[in-house]
C-alpha cells in the first residue's frame, strides 16, 4: 500500500515546488521588468501540474484539480496588493466546507501555491493596481491550465 503524505508535508512540498518553478520561470525572462503574462501563466501552470503529479491517488488528484479551478474566479476579484493572510482568507472562502473536512490536503496544496505565485509575480513586476489585476488574472489562468484534465 502506498504511503500517504500528511497535510503538513504536502504543504511544504507544494511551497518548495511552487517557489522554485515560479522563480525560475519568471526570472529567466529578460531583465526588462515589464509584465510578461505568458511567463506567469506558464510558471503557475507548471507548478500546478508538477504538484498534482506528486499525488498518486487519482481521485484525490481530481478533487484537488477541481478545487484549483474553483479558485480562479476568486483570484480575479482581487484589485489591490493582497497580503498572504488575505490570500489565505480568499482561498478559505472559495473552499467548500465538505472539501475542507474530507480533504484538508487540498487546501494544504492550494494555499502555498497560490500565495507564492501571486507574491513572486508581484515582487518581480510591481504593485500598481493595473499590474496586480493582470498578475492575479495570469495566476488564475495558470491554475486553470495546470489543473485541466487532471
C-alpha atoms as a printed R data frame, in Angstrom:
    type eleno elety resid chain resno       x      y       z
1   ATOM     1    CA   UNK     A     1   0.000  0.000   0.000
2   ATOM     2    CA   UNK     A     2   1.453  3.402  -0.946
3   ATOM     3    CA   UNK     A     3   2.475  5.730   1.837
4   ATOM     4    CA   UNK     A     4   0.045  8.627   2.425
5   ATOM     5    CA   UNK     A     5   1.505 12.100   2.524
6   ATOM     6    CA   UNK     A     6   0.302 14.055   5.540
7   ATOM     7    CA   UNK     A     7  -1.126 17.549   5.118
8   ATOM     8    CA   UNK     A     8   1.895 19.390   6.545
9   ATOM     9    CA   UNK     A     9   4.326 17.511   4.324
10  ATOM    10    CA   UNK     A    10   2.183 18.173   1.262
11  ATOM    11    CA   UNK     A    11   2.029 21.884   2.091
12  ATOM    12    CA   UNK     A    12   5.816 22.014   2.439
13  ATOM    13    CA   UNK     A    13   6.338 20.139  -0.833
14  ATOM    14    CA   UNK     A    14   3.957 22.474  -2.663
15  ATOM    15    CA   UNK     A    15   5.597 25.577  -1.250
16  ATOM    16    CA   UNK     A    16   9.030 24.362  -2.319
17  ATOM    17    CA   UNK     A    17   7.880 23.244  -5.777
18  ATOM    18    CA   UNK     A    18   5.970 26.437  -6.480
19  ATOM    19    CA   UNK     A    19   8.741 28.757  -5.299
20  ATOM    20    CA   UNK     A    20  11.419 27.015  -7.347
21  ATOM    21    CA   UNK     A    21   9.374 26.728 -10.527
22  ATOM    22    CA   UNK     A    22   7.853 30.198 -10.380
23  ATOM    23    CA   UNK     A    23  11.155 31.895  -9.607
24  ATOM    24    CA   UNK     A    24  12.970 30.003 -12.344
25  ATOM    25    CA   UNK     A    25  10.347 30.791 -14.956
26  ATOM    26    CA   UNK     A    26   9.847 34.437 -14.041
27  ATOM    27    CA   UNK     A    27  13.473 35.282 -13.506
28  ATOM    28    CA   UNK     A    28  14.508 33.651 -16.758
29  ATOM    29    CA   UNK     A    29  12.805 36.437 -18.673
30  ATOM    30    CA   UNK     A    30  14.743 39.399 -19.938
31  ATOM    31    CA   UNK     A    31  15.658 41.959 -17.343
32  ATOM    32    CA   UNK     A    32  13.165 44.462 -18.742
33  ATOM    33    CA   UNK     A    33  10.875 44.169 -15.719
34  ATOM    34    CA   UNK     A    34   7.831 44.573 -17.966
35  ATOM    35    CA   UNK     A    35   4.943 42.285 -17.182
36  ATOM    36    CA   UNK     A    36   5.090 39.024 -19.090
37  ATOM    37    CA   UNK     A    37   1.697 37.353 -18.886
38  ATOM    38    CA   UNK     A    38   2.823 34.120 -20.519
39  ATOM    39    CA   UNK     A    39   5.667 33.626 -18.036
40  ATOM    40    CA   UNK     A    40   3.300 33.964 -15.078
41  ATOM    41    CA   UNK     A    41   0.727 31.652 -16.657
42  ATOM    42    CA   UNK     A    42   3.359 29.081 -17.610
43  ATOM    43    CA   UNK     A    43   5.132 29.228 -14.251
44  ATOM    44    CA   UNK     A    44   1.886 28.767 -12.343
45  ATOM    45    CA   UNK     A    45   0.662 26.055 -14.696
46  ATOM    46    CA   UNK     A    46   3.903 24.068 -14.429
47  ATOM    47    CA   UNK     A    47   3.887 24.411 -10.630
48  ATOM    48    CA   UNK     A    48   0.284 23.148 -10.508
49  ATOM    49    CA   UNK     A    49   0.778 20.209 -12.856
50  ATOM    50    CA   UNK     A    50   4.055 19.243 -11.165
51  ATOM    51    CA   UNK     A    51   2.455 19.393  -7.748
52  ATOM    52    CA   UNK     A    52  -0.557 17.400  -8.882
53  ATOM    53    CA   UNK     A    53   1.731 14.737 -10.311
54  ATOM    54    CA   UNK     A    54   3.031 14.085  -6.780
55  ATOM    55    CA   UNK     A    55  -0.478 12.990  -5.737
56  ATOM    56    CA   UNK     A    56  -0.697  9.341  -6.763
57  ATOM    57    CA   UNK     A    57  -4.342  8.786  -5.798
58  ATOM    58    CA   UNK     A    58  -6.269  9.720  -8.964
59  ATOM    59    CA   UNK     A    59  -9.485 10.582  -7.136
60  ATOM    60    CA   UNK     A    60  -7.704 12.937  -4.721
61  ATOM    61    CA   UNK     A    61  -5.747 14.486  -7.596
62  ATOM    62    CA   UNK     A    62  -9.037 15.081  -9.461
63  ATOM    63    CA   UNK     A    63 -10.664 16.696  -6.412
64  ATOM    64    CA   UNK     A    64  -7.685 18.987  -5.821
65  ATOM    65    CA   UNK     A    65  -7.520 19.897  -9.524
66  ATOM    66    CA   UNK     A    66 -11.222 20.819  -9.493
67  ATOM    67    CA   UNK     A    67 -10.696 22.880  -6.363
68  ATOM    68    CA   UNK     A    68  -7.833 24.761  -8.020
69  ATOM    69    CA   UNK     A    69 -10.132 25.516 -10.958
70  ATOM    70    CA   UNK     A    70 -12.637 26.965  -8.483
71  ATOM    71    CA   UNK     A    71 -10.114 29.411  -7.019
72  ATOM    72    CA   UNK     A    72  -9.632 31.242 -10.329
73  ATOM    73    CA   UNK     A    73 -12.846 33.315 -10.085
74  ATOM    74    CA   UNK     A    74 -11.928 34.362  -6.549
75  ATOM    75    CA   UNK     A    75  -8.471 35.482  -7.600
76  ATOM    76    CA   UNK     A    76  -9.978 37.555 -10.376
77  ATOM    77    CA   UNK     A    77 -11.840 39.635  -7.772
78  ATOM    78    CA   UNK     A    78  -8.554 40.999  -6.364
79  ATOM    79    CA   UNK     A    79  -7.863 44.624  -7.251
80  ATOM    80    CA   UNK     A    80  -5.192 45.653  -4.733
81  ATOM    81    CA   UNK     A    81  -1.971 44.178  -3.323
82  ATOM    82    CA   UNK     A    82  -3.123 41.271  -1.139
83  ATOM    83    CA   UNK     A    83  -1.270 40.140   1.967
84  ATOM    84    CA   UNK     A    84  -0.607 36.410   2.405
85  ATOM    85    CA   UNK     A    85  -3.317 36.424   5.071
86  ATOM    86    CA   UNK     A    86  -5.835 37.970   2.666
87  ATOM    87    CA   UNK     A    87  -4.972 35.387   0.011
88  ATOM    88    CA   UNK     A    88  -5.343 32.582   2.562
89  ATOM    89    CA   UNK     A    89  -8.743 34.003   3.604
90  ATOM    90    CA   UNK     A    90  -9.842 34.161  -0.047
91  ATOM    91    CA   UNK     A    91  -8.760 30.550  -0.568
92  ATOM    92    CA   UNK     A    92 -10.673 29.573   2.553
93  ATOM    93    CA   UNK     A    93 -13.763 31.446   1.314
94  ATOM    94    CA   UNK     A    94 -13.675 29.606  -2.024
95  ATOM    95    CA   UNK     A    95 -13.163 26.171  -0.441
96  ATOM    96    CA   UNK     A    96 -16.414 24.279   0.141
97  ATOM    97    CA   UNK     A    97 -16.871 23.129   3.755
98  ATOM    98    CA   UNK     A    98 -17.204 19.473   2.795
99  ATOM    99    CA   UNK     A    99 -13.874 19.627   0.922
100 ATOM   100    CA   UNK     A   100 -12.175 21.244   3.932
101 ATOM   101    CA   UNK     A   101 -13.442 18.441   6.145
102 ATOM   102    CA   UNK     A   102 -12.789 15.496   3.809
103 ATOM   103    CA   UNK     A   103  -9.664 16.716   2.012
104 ATOM   104    CA   UNK     A   104  -7.556 19.052   4.156
105 ATOM   105    CA   UNK     A   105  -4.645 18.204   1.850
106 ATOM   106    CA   UNK     A   106  -6.455 20.080  -0.921
107 ATOM   107    CA   UNK     A   107  -6.186 23.363   0.979
108 ATOM   108    CA   UNK     A   108  -2.638 22.452   2.035
109 ATOM   109    CA   UNK     A   109  -1.807 22.062  -1.647
110 ATOM   110    CA   UNK     A   110  -3.539 25.199  -2.886
111 ATOM   111    CA   UNK     A   111  -2.682 27.778  -0.236
112 ATOM   112    CA   UNK     A   112   1.130 27.912  -0.547
113 ATOM   113    CA   UNK     A   113   0.965 27.501  -4.305
114 ATOM   114    CA   UNK     A   114  -1.381 30.449  -4.831
115 ATOM   115    CA   UNK     A   115   0.282 32.700  -2.258
116 ATOM   116    CA   UNK     A   116   3.733 32.047  -3.696
117 ATOM   117    CA   UNK     A   117   2.578 32.522  -7.289
118 ATOM   118    CA   UNK     A   118   0.957 35.882  -6.543
119 ATOM   119    CA   UNK     A   119   3.739 37.135  -4.255
120 ATOM   120    CA   UNK     A   120   6.538 36.080  -6.624
121 ATOM   121    CA   UNK     A   121   4.912 37.781  -9.592
122 ATOM   122    CA   UNK     A   122   4.102 40.975  -7.675
123 ATOM   123    CA   UNK     A   123   7.637 41.128  -6.265
124 ATOM   124    CA   UNK     A   124   9.034 40.789  -9.779
125 ATOM   125    CA   UNK     A   125   6.628 43.039 -11.682
126 ATOM   126    CA   UNK     A   126   5.411 45.644  -9.176
127 ATOM   127    CA   UNK     A   127   2.456 46.708  -7.080
128 ATOM   128    CA   UNK     A   128   0.490 49.112  -9.252
129 ATOM   129    CA   UNK     A   129  -3.207 48.313  -9.352
130 ATOM   130    CA   UNK     A   130  -3.122 47.533 -13.071
131 ATOM   131    CA   UNK     A   131  -0.166 45.176 -12.574
132 ATOM   132    CA   UNK     A   132  -1.819 43.374  -9.678
133 ATOM   133    CA   UNK     A   133  -5.026 42.829 -11.645
134 ATOM   134    CA   UNK     A   134  -3.007 41.365 -14.543
135 ATOM   135    CA   UNK     A   135  -0.864 39.226 -12.205
136 ATOM   136    CA   UNK     A   136  -3.786 37.640 -10.349
137 ATOM   137    CA   UNK     A   137  -5.596 37.040 -13.638
138 ATOM   138    CA   UNK     A   138  -2.469 35.332 -15.007
139 ATOM   139    CA   UNK     A   139  -2.118 33.208 -11.853
140 ATOM   140    CA   UNK     A   140  -5.806 32.259 -12.160
141 ATOM   141    CA   UNK     A   141  -5.276 31.257 -15.782
142 ATOM   142    CA   UNK     A   142  -2.220 29.232 -14.756
143 ATOM   143    CA   UNK     A   143  -4.301 27.416 -12.128
144 ATOM   144    CA   UNK     A   144  -6.904 26.578 -14.744
145 ATOM   145    CA   UNK     A   145  -4.343 25.481 -17.330
146 ATOM   146    CA   UNK     A   146  -2.233 23.413 -14.927
147 ATOM   147    CA   UNK     A   147  -5.194 21.594 -13.417
148 ATOM   148    CA   UNK     A   148  -7.101 20.959 -16.656
149 ATOM   149    CA   UNK     A   149  -7.658 17.321 -17.447
150 ATOM   150    CA   UNK     A   150  -6.422 16.036 -14.094
